[in-house]
């Protein structure tokens, strides 16, 4: 129903009646009608023209419908003459605004190309990784500097926040794999007695590192492959292949998995790529971080966040044997969920800066995930790939008898966890280096150790005559003092 303003000479009457309703109330415009509701001046009805002071005699209807109502029309506002001076000020203000915006845009573009992409805005070149172009003969240089270049563009919001990392993900995803493990565990049976065997499936992630003439090598976490009887690797194109553990380092939670090239389909070999490593030593708190991994075993997923802290000491307990290890890790609020372990933590250049490892899980805590910095991981990964077991007369020998200081013993007697030296063989490498009975060995050849088994596992890849660094804890005046000694290993024979 069309609304109308004004009804006869009474501006406060019903204003939403139809013309048919209002014509029954038509009145002639006399003075009394126009002095209603206590008005002291004649009411001038909008839409009428008056020629003198007597509204009853001279009201002329400019509308229709018996001259007593008309549809409301918005009055036209007169244009204001702002004057030349005001126009000049306005133009000057617009000019200053445009200049400021242009300057900020230019500075922002220069910063983006210079710092985010890492090149000059006028000469940015796009480079991508090529699949299947790896060479284990250059493993040392490749792992240190990266096997290729992975560069992708990012999109930033008005406040500088990263809103789109899809180009980076597209470049890096062919170098990330999913790992599925099958393990068998035995637990006591309360109903039938004895031990009951159960098969369990686990999931994790891995990063393609390098290849030689026979195998493709993938870095992951030790806890992903520990205790696994079978390993299956899933590539980005959903093809799968069986894998083997090449080497592990429990103290740093790192491992390398190998895949026979003959088992990989030709099309897949053309698509896969190696990861590019960045410099984790120059990271700053607040820099953007991108995590890729096989979260919950559903397949590769991407999360983003920032570097929350650097060199954060984190102690992790091994669920298999109860041992604990402490390492300095990168902290990030990019979501690190079960299955992300062994996956990549990236910077905005698409470079791997960390290997996702653990997440702090507690109901009151959110956004505390950790990754092994590549600065720590690279030397260990290189050794795991290239090392070979030394046999025969070249096998190395330290020259001690040791007893494990377990976590329980360490907590009870306030002793460092490691290998307690119960006896030193005279004339051995250990004796010549100054290792004494009562010392506790905590690091061997740059690796944290918690047991004699871990130390012997490291020694099987070292030849006699080689010199390694051994870190000990020695009791001095009731306190343990750390010392690092250089030991030239002897021969087992």
Buried (B, 14 or more C-beta within 10 A) or exposed (E): EEEBBBBBBBBEBEBEBEBEEBEEBEEEBBEEBBBBEEEEEBBBBEBBEBEEEBBBEEBEBEBEBBBBBBBBEEEEEEEEEEEEEEEEEEEEEEEEEEEEEEEEEEEEEEEBBEEBBEEEEEEEEEEBBEBBEBEBEEBEEBBEEBBBBBBBBBEEEEEEEBEBBEBBBEBBBBBBBBBBBEBEEEEEEEEEEEEEEEEEEBBBBBBBBBBBEEBBBBBBBBBBBBEBEEBBBBBBEEBBBEBEBBBBBBBBBBBBBBBEBEBBEEEBBEBBBBBBBBEBEEBEEEBBBBBBBBBEBEBBBBBBBBBBEBEEEBEBEBEEEEBBBEBBBBBBBBBBBBBBBBBBBBBBBBBBBBBBBBBEEEEEEEBBBBBBBBBBBBBBBBBBBBBEEBEEEBBBBBBBEBBBBBBEBBEEEEBBBBBBBEEBBEEBBBBBBBBEEEBBBBBBBBBBBBBBEBBBBBBEBBBBEBEBEBBBBBEEEEEBEEEEBEBBBBBBE
